[in-house]
Every structure is written in C-alpha cells, then in structure tokens.
Amino acid sequence: MDRFFAMKVFTRVVESRSFVKAAESLQLAAPQVSRTVQALEAHLGARLLNRTTRSISVTDDGEAYYQRSIRVLAEVDEMEAELTHAKLNPKGRLKVNLPALIAKMIIIPALPDFFERYPDIEIEMGLSDRQVDIVEEGVDCVIRTGELEDSGLVARRIGNMRRITCASPSYLEKYGEPKTIADLHNHIGVNYVSSNTGRMRGWDYLVGGVVETVDMHGLIAVNDVDAYISCGLHGLGLLKSAIYPIAPHLESGELVEILKDYCSPPRPISIMYARNRHLPRKVRVFADWVAEVFAREPLMQTAARTKASVGAQAA
C-alpha cells in the first residue's frame, strides 16, 4: 500500500465529508477511494471513519491521524515547492467564491494581469453572496462584504464599500426629495433581501456617532443587485446602494444622490481562507493580488487595509 497516497485520499475524504466528492476532486473512482481508506484502516489497526448510509464522521483516532497527516502533507508540498521553484511559479487549480457584482466589475476585468503573472494557476470561480463552507465545499478562498461572524477563518480586509441613498429623477418628480432621515418614513424604498438570512436589510445611518436603522416601506423586494438597481432606475423607490455599481448611473444622471448630509457605515470587504500554517502558495499570491486590485480601485480606496487577522470579528 502506498501510505503517502492513502494519507492524501483519507485527508480529502475528511475535508469533503464524502467519498464521492473526494473521488471527484482527486479524479479517482469512488470505489478506489473507499478501498484505499479501508486498506489504511487495516494497516493501522484502527477505525478512522464512522460510516452510515447518509454520512460519514471522523473517529477520535481518525481526527488524530488527520491532524498529523495534514502536517506531513504540507511539509512534503513545501519541500517539493522549494525544489521545483514553485515559489516563483505557483501552479494548480484555485477555487474561489465571491459576489457576482464584484466579480464582474472588479475582479474579472483585472484577471489578464493575474494570468500574465501566474500562467500555471487555473481559477474556478463561483458567484454567490451566500455563506460558503470552505472545507465542506473544497473552496480555497472567498470574498465577502459586510461585517463577518467569528468563523475561525483568516479574514483579510481589502477594502470598504461607501454607500449612498439615491433615486431616479422620475421618482423625485413624483414624490419629492426627502431632506432628513425622518422623511424616509413618508417614502417608498426598494428593499433588498439577504441571501444568507432571507430577511430584508434595514437602511442604517450614522447619527451623532450612533447607527440608526430605518425599515423602509416598499412595493418590491429583490435579492439580486442588478434587479435592485433596475427597480430604482424605473422609479419603483429610493435606493440604498454601494456606490461602485451605480457610479455610471450617477454620472449619466439616471440616478441622483440624496440625503448627502447623512452618511452610512461603510461595508467592509474581506478575502477569507482557511487558517493553515502552510497556506498553499496559489492562495497566498491570489490574496495578495486581490488586495492590490482593490487598492488601485478608486471607489475602494477608503479602506485598502491589507493586514490579516485570524478569525473574522463580529460587528
């Protein structure tokens, strides 16, 4: 039995919680993965996994073996990286997940520069706002907006989104312009439904250093940014939006900023990845590159902070 190969197979099964998913990621047949783990258990004389028809879980012996295995595998990867100059030329498939709008407007336009620097890295990009289980879904890193829950991941702040209140000229002509936050109670807003919570987001403003939240009356609520902006453009209500997706509409006059004296707390943007002393080189260079991209983006300059902190802090 190739114990090094068996170790790789076992750790992948533990991380994906599935023989089928492990087989897919390793490009092996599922029966081969199952046989390899069984052979490893027989060799060690210990049960590493508890199996049911619906799921698998790690035994105490399996957890101890897994922790030792990932350290051994990381040491071997590091050694091979140094011998093959992979530090200068990182390679492999990188699986990332990020909001669709950030991907379309910021990351994808800059990708030719990334691939010119790192031609041996392939990117598999998932577009969503939902919370992603990095280990379970085999994702290398995610980009998320807003305050983060304590997830045990490394969260690296790469920027902030300045948010404003705006409306179409047709809306303002019909309903008038609110001058204060109190006036919002007499207006209609387009509401946004969070993909994570399933609840409508309140409109928050900083008043005397304290955050004041307004629950807007609305005729429509959506869970897609493009649809949200489209509703505002067609006069269906006021918008509370990050400035970067609506900047072209502000410049053209299709949308008009209002309540300029009432600022909103900026929404932080972070790149997150697993806490690992031996972070794969492909993840490290991608995170550094993303931080550079946001630092160059004029609408994100207010918070291009790049210091990493272990564990995303809750609001």
N, C-alpha and C positions, 0 to 999 in steps of 0.2 A: 504493500500500500504506500502510495506517495503521501506522506504525512503533511508535507507543506501544501499540496493541493487540497487535501482533506480539510486542513485548517482554513483555507480560503473559502471552501464550499460551506463549511459549518458557520463561519462568521457571517457570510452573506445570508444564510437561512435565518440566523438570529436577527439580523438587521431588518430583513424584509418580512419576517414572521410568516414566511410561506415558502414551501419547496418549489412551487410553480414560479413565483416571482424571482426566487434565487436562480432557478434554472434559466429564466429568460435573460436576466442580467449577465449571467456567465456564459450564455449561448450554449447551454447544455440541455440534454433531455432530462425531464423531471425524474424519471426512474433512476438515472445515473446519480443525480443529486441525493436521492433518498438512500440508494445503496452505499454511497460514499459516507454519509453520516452514520449509517448502521455499522459499516466497517470500522469507522473511527471509534464508535462506542464499544465495539467488541475488542478493539485493540487496547483501549483504555480500561476496559472492565468497569465502565460506569455509564449510567443513563444520562445523556446530556439534554435531551428534549422530552417533554411530555406531549404526546400526540393524541388528538381527538379527530373526529370526522370533520370538524369545522375549524379547528385552530391548533396552533402549537404554542407551547410556552417553554421557557428555559428552566431547567432544574438548578439547584444550588451548585452542583458540580459543573453544570453547563455554563453558568454565569462566571464561575471562577476560571474555567478553561477559556471562555470567550475573552475575558479581560486580558489574560496572558497572551492569547492568540493575536489580538489586535496590536499589542505592543511589539510582538515578534514580527508580524507582517509589516508594520510601519518601519521597523528598523531595517528590514530587508529592502523595502521600497526606497528608503533614504540612501542605503548603500548603493543600490543599483542606479539611483538618480545621479549620485556623485560620479560613479564610474562611467556612465554613458552621457555625461554632460547634460542631463535632463534639467538641471537647474537653470541652464541657459536656454534650453529648448523644451519647455513643458509640453506634454502631449496627453491625449486621451479625450474621452467624451465628457463634457461638462453639462450637467443637468441643472437648469436654473428655473425659478418660477418668479413672476413679477406681474404687477398690474398691466393690463393691456395698453393703457394710455401712456404710461412711462416707457413701455417697450417701443411703441410706435413713434413717439415724439422725441425721445432722448436716446435710448439705447441702440435701437436698430440703425438709425442714421449714422451712428458713430462706429458701428461694427467693422466696416472696412479697415479702419485703423487697427482694431484689435487683431483681426486675422492677418494683417500685414506683420504685426509684431510676433504673433504666435500662430503660425500656419499649421501646426500639428495639433491644435486643440479644435475639437468639434463641439458645437453648442446645441443642446436640445432645450428649447425654450417653451415653457408652459405659461400661459397667460391667464391669470385669475387674481381676484382680491381675497379669496378665501384663505383661511389658515391651512398651512401645509405641514404635515408631519414629515420632517426631513428624513428621519431614519426609516419610517414605515414605507414611504414612497420613493426612497432612493434618490432624493434631491440633494444636490451638493450645496446650494445656497439659494436664498430667496431675498427679494427686495420688497419691503413693506412700508406703508405710510401710516402715520398716526402713532400714538403712544402704544408701547408694547407691553404685553404681560411678561411676567418673570417665567421664561421658558427654559432656562438652563443653556440657551444658545449664546454664542458670541454675537452681540449686536453692535454694528459699527455705523455710527451716524455719518451720513454722506451728504445731507442737505436738509432744507426745510421748504415747505410749500407755503408761500404767502397767500392768504385767502381774502377775497373781497366779496362785497354784495353788489349785484348789478341787475339790470333789467333791460328789456328791449325798448326802443323809443315808442313802439305801439302800446306797450303796457303802460308806460308813464303817461302817455297822452290820454289813455282811458281812465286810469285810476289815480293819477298824480304820483308825486315822489315823496316817500317817507323821509322825514328830516331827523327823526330820533328813533332809538330802539323801541320806545313805547308805541310809535306809529306803526310798527310792524304788525301789531295785533289787528289793525284795520286793513291789512293787505293779504294777498294770496301769494304763497310760495310754492315752488316746485320742490317736492320732498324727495330725499334720496334714501333708499333702503339699503342698509349694510348687508353685504353678502355673508358676513360672519355671524351677526346677531339676528338678522331678519327684522330688525327694528329701524324705524325712521330716525335719522340723525337730527338732533337739535341744532339750532343755529347759536353758536356761542360767540360772545363779545367780551373784551376786557373793559371793565368799567371800574375806574379807581383801583386798578390792580387786582380786581376780583373778576372771575369768569361768571358772566350772566348768560344763561341759556334761554332761548326763546323757542317754543314749539309752534311752528308755523301752521296756520290753516292752509290747506292746499286742495286743489281739484284733482291732482295726479301725483303719483309717487312712482319712481323708477329705480332700478338697480344697475343701470348702465350709464357711464359718464357721457358717452356720445348722445344717448337719448335724453339725458338730463339737460345738456346744453341745447339740444334741438327744441326741447319744450320751452326753454327761455327765449330762444330766438323767435319762436312763434307766438310769444306774448301770453303763454299759459301761466306765468307767475314770475316772481322775483327768483333770482338765483343766489346761492352762497357757494362760491366755487374757488378752487385753487386758480391762481392767475395764469399759470402756463398753458392750460388747454383752451382758455378763452382769449388769450392775448390777440390772436388775429381778428377776432370779432370786436374787441375793444378798439383796435386800430382802424377798422373799417367803419365803426360807428353802429354796427348791428346790435351791440350791447353797450350800455353806459354804466359806469361805476357810480354807485350811490352810497350814502352813509359813510363818506370818506373820513369823518371825524371819529368813527367807531371801528377800531381795529379788532381783529380776531387773533387768537393764539395761532401761530404758525403750526402746521402739521409736520412733524419730523419725518424724514425718510431715512431708512436704515437698510443695510445689507446684513443678512444673518446667515450664520453657518454653524456647524456642529463644533462644540468645544473639543479640540483634539491637539495634543502637543505636537503631533506630526501631521499638521494640516497639509493636504496634498498641494503641490506646487501650482497645479492648474487653478485651484480655488483661490489661492493667495494672489496670483497675478491678475485674476479676473476681478477680485475685490479691489485691488489697488487701481486697476484701470477704471472701474466704475466710479471710484472716488475722484479720479482725475476728470472724468467726463462731467460729473456734477459740479466740480469746482470751476469748470470752464463755462457752465451754463448760466447765462446772466440771470435767469429767473430763479436760480437756486443758490446764488452767491451769499445769501444771508446766513447760511449755516453749512458751509462746506467743511465741517469738522470731521477729521479722519481718525481721531483716537479711538481705539477699540475698547470696549468694556465687556467683561464676561457677565452674561445674564442681562437680558433686556429689563430695564427698570419700568415698573408700572407707574402710571401717572400719579 
